[in-house]
């Protein structure tokens, strides 16, 4: 069986994946020399590099962890070509991280770099476009040390808000921290937000933060007041495993939470009440994401399938069976919502386009239209036989 061009194995078990925004040519606000300047913090909220749709790069991270398994720990970048629907067979940039596993990752919205969590600390990595005969990406560990995230234990969740002015980190110990970016001034510091942290996501306006633990209810935090504004209880045997804020057509914010057993729960972000729940997979959900335009949801399963859902009526948009041979560990929609990157513990990466294959649907639809027209004509002449052409009255 031939391997599709949009599927590659890079020799690294993956745990995180994200699309890179286009890299700006000018100095970005989060690279200012004096990170403590209030004015520069304000600039961080507004001056973001514009996404360049001609540059389609996906960053993946993972590895074999400590030990002598021979499986490397690395952060790597692959290029996706939408015209040929192909993923580069070799990384365009790769950075080995020694014996430390880069387990979780958050890319800054400006495209200037990314934060990775390692067993004890978090590190900042810079992304640059090198000027050469053939421009190429460079990924380097920054000289900047994130002092507030050193020796804090494994962080299982990392997230920037939409404009890159805040960074949230959730630890294996259940501690939740939210910092201003790039100053790293602490905004929220909760020692026992959960028993163990699993997922984090900011609302589109940055006002709220949703956090999920390994068990129990989700919690919604008002970032400004550093208080819990809602507790979102699980029902029956639900185990929440993924969460994403989104925006629906009329501009109203909405919250989706994936249940490990295969359903998606929708929540109202004003009353924090359930709107509904829909089972979309019989298999365990292991990864979850929502497109930037809010028109698609995606679930990765423990058996390697991808299930893409239209949230309007929770209908299946597309299913990619056996997209990976192992458990899907990470999902990330492209910035234009036209493609979905997925990664697995089996060291594979994939980018799936989101158009539904029409097959013979166009031809079938035409025949349906013709049939409806013929039925309408027959019904008209049955009710008005006097208007039937004389040549046809004998039939």
URLIN-V912151 format. One record per residue. N is the residue number from 1. BURIAL is 1 if it has 9 or more other ideal C-beta (glycine too) atoms within 8 Angstrom, else 0. Layout:
n=<N/N>
burial=<BURIAL/BURIAL>
//
This chain:
n=<1/2/3/4/5/6/7/8/9/10/11/12/13/14/15/16/17/18/19/20/21/22/23/24/25/26/27/28/29/30/31/32/33/34/35/36/37/38/39/40/41/42/43/44/45/46/47/48/49/50/51/52/53/54/55/56/57/58/59/60/61/62/63/64/65/66/67/68/69/70/71/72/73/74/75/76/77/78/79/80/81/82/83/84/85/86/87/88/89/90/91/92/93/94/95/96/97/98/99/100/101/102/103/104/105/106/107/108/109/110/111/112/113/114/115/116/117/118/119/120/121/122/123/124/125/126/127/128/129/130/131/132/133/134/135/136/137/138/139/140/141/142/143/144/145/146/147/148/149/150/151/152/153/154/155/156/157/158/159/160/161/162/163/164/165/166/167/168/169/170/171/172/173/174/175/176/177/178/179/180/181/182/183/184/185/186/187/188/189/190/191/192/193/194/195/196/197/198/199/200/201/202/203/204/205/206/207/208/209/210/211/212/213/214/215/216/217/218/219/220/221/222/223/224/225/226/227/228/229/230/231/232/233/234/235/236/237/238/239/240/241/242/243/244/245/246/247/248/249/250/251/252/253/254/255/256/257/258/259/260/261/262/263/264/265/266/267/268/269/270/271/272/273/274/275/276/277/278/279/280/281/282/283/284/285/286/287/288/289/290/291/292/293/294/295/296/297/298/299/300/301/302/303/304/305/306/307/308/309/310/311/312/313/314/315/316/317/318/319/320/321/322/323/324/325/326/327/328/329/330/331/332/333/334/335/336/337/338/339/340/341/342/343/344/345/346/347/348/349/350/351/352/353/354/355/356/357/358/359/360/361/362/363/364/365/366/367/368/369/370/371/372/373/374/375/376/377/378/379/380/381/382/383/384/385/386/387/388/389/390/391/392/393/394/395>
burial=<0/0/0/0/0/1/1/1/0/1/0/1/1/1/1/1/1/1/1/1/1/1/1/1/0/0/0/1/1/1/0/1/0/0/1/0/0/0/0/1/1/0/1/1/0/0/0/1/1/0/0/0/0/0/0/1/1/1/1/1/1/1/1/1/0/0/0/0/0/0/1/1/1/1/1/1/1/1/1/1/1/1/0/0/1/0/1/1/0/0/1/1/1/1/1/0/1/0/0/1/1/1/1/1/1/1/1/1/1/1/1/1/1/1/1/1/1/1/1/0/1/1/1/1/1/1/1/0/1/0/0/0/0/0/0/1/1/1/1/0/0/1/0/0/0/1/0/1/1/1/0/1/1/1/1/1/1/1/1/1/1/1/1/1/1/1/1/1/1/1/1/1/0/1/1/1/1/1/1/1/1/1/1/1/0/1/1/1/1/1/0/0/1/1/0/1/1/1/1/1/1/1/1/1/0/1/0/1/1/1/1/1/1/0/0/0/0/1/1/1/1/1/1/0/0/1/0/0/0/0/0/1/0/1/0/0/0/1/1/1/1/1/1/1/1/1/1/1/0/0/0/0/1/1/1/1/1/1/1/1/1/1/1/1/1/1/1/1/1/0/0/1/0/0/0/0/1/0/0/1/1/0/1/0/1/1/1/1/1/1/1/0/0/1/0/1/1/1/1/1/1/1/0/1/1/1/1/1/1/1/1/0/0/1/0/1/1/1/0/1/0/0/1/1/0/1/1/1/1/1/1/1/1/1/1/0/1/0/1/1/1/1/1/1/1/1/1/1/1/1/1/1/1/1/0/0/0/0/0/0/0/0/0/0/0/0/0/0/0/0/0/0/0/0/0/0/0/0/0/0/1/0/0/0/0/0/0/1/0/0/0/0/0/0/0>
//
